[in-house]
Amino acid sequence: MRVLVAGATGVIGRRLVPLLDAVGHEVVPISRSTGVDLLDRDGLARAVRQADPDVMIHLATAIPQALNPRRFASDFAMTNRLRTEGMRNLIDAAPGVRLIAQGVAFAYEPGAGLADEDAPLLADPPKSFRQTLGALVELERRTAEVGGLVLRFGHLTGPGTSYDKNGYVTKAVRSGKMPIVGDGGSVFSFTHTHDAATSIVAALDRDVSGVLNVVDDHPLAVREWLPALAARLGARAPVRVPAALARLAVGAFGVHYMTRLRGADNTRARLHLNWRPSYDATREL
């Protein structure tokens, strides 16, 4: 199978391309570093026509290595465009070609228990997250219109991510600059980049569409994983900060992120992709 990978040099793409090669697929990697920009409509169309793919995989993002919750809207502006304009350009470049796209599994409306794919997304997100949520919704809508598949990944771990040894979360925890906000009630579902890649490989061999949560088996509340990560790093235990005080430093979205995220259930991905996560956040973080 000839597989075009947009965003092939990202943290998931770097894991995915060797796996595709190993199982016999012919990979066409594209990214800005290879001279192909999803926002360059004409240039992308030429590259896609030349590639003549059987499947296109959209992993392209432009997320800064260190995020500032107060600058979240501007930090994600380019990624939002890649998920909207870039997705439109990709679909228009190859009508009828199967599409698999990267989504996120942590934009669900807060609620009890883990969220399956039928659970609603945030109805009234913090202002700085509204454009990002809108871009995710549009990406999923466009993918659904062409019968494609969106894999909703959790908080990414692994080489090159914010939880890597030199990632910004790890650095913040090591230096004691990442507190437990409020009750630390946000439930994080993590996805190792290797598991994200294996889920894409599995999806290529199955007639699956819609959305699937691709996350590990052990969601953890911030009040659980943050102290455990600090202990593993040999750092001091994180301090606790009231939500009202934290809002002054990180804004409404920063507080939401640390207190109200809902974990995701991976049952459907296991069933429909015959996929299993290899990594467990309780051991890997």
Secondary structure, 3 states (H helix, E strand, C coil): CEEEEECCCCCCHHHHHHHHHHCCCEEEEECHHHCCCCCCHHHHHHHHHHHCCCEEEECCCCCCCCCCHHHHHHHCHHHHHHHHHHHHHHHHHCCCCEEEEEEECCCECCCCCCECCCCCECCCCCHHHHHHHHHHHHHHHHHHHCCCEEEEECEEECCCCCCCCCCHHHHHHHCCCCCEECCCCCEECEEEHHHHHHHHHHHHCCCCCEEEEECCCCCEEHHHHHHHHHHHHCCCCCCEECHHHHHHHHHHHHHHHHHCCCCECCHHHHHHHCCCCCCCHHHHC
